[in-house]
Amino acid sequence: MTDKTSVFLFAQQQGYADIKQLPNWNGYEAYEPVLQLDDVSDTGVPYVILVEPASGEIRMSTEQEAFDNLDFMIREYDL
């Protein structure tokens, strides 16, 4: 598992205030970037932060990955 501090710092560099860990998806650790604390963040495309566990590479999802992840969350977790 990746150090959450690294993911948090990546999110801050992208302009986000915090992160929430999501279930692993497609072999990645997944995190929801939070735009503002204590506020609903409607930001358009539901991007997620993806971490490749073997290399530790942290990146933002593509638009397609964001929607695929959302579909996974809805199907698997009844969201």
Buried (B, 14 or more C-beta within 10 A) or exposed (E): EBEEEEBBEBBEEEEBBBBEEBEEBEEBBBBBBBBEEEEEEEEEEBBBBBBEEEEEEBEBBEEEBBBBBBEBBEEEEEE
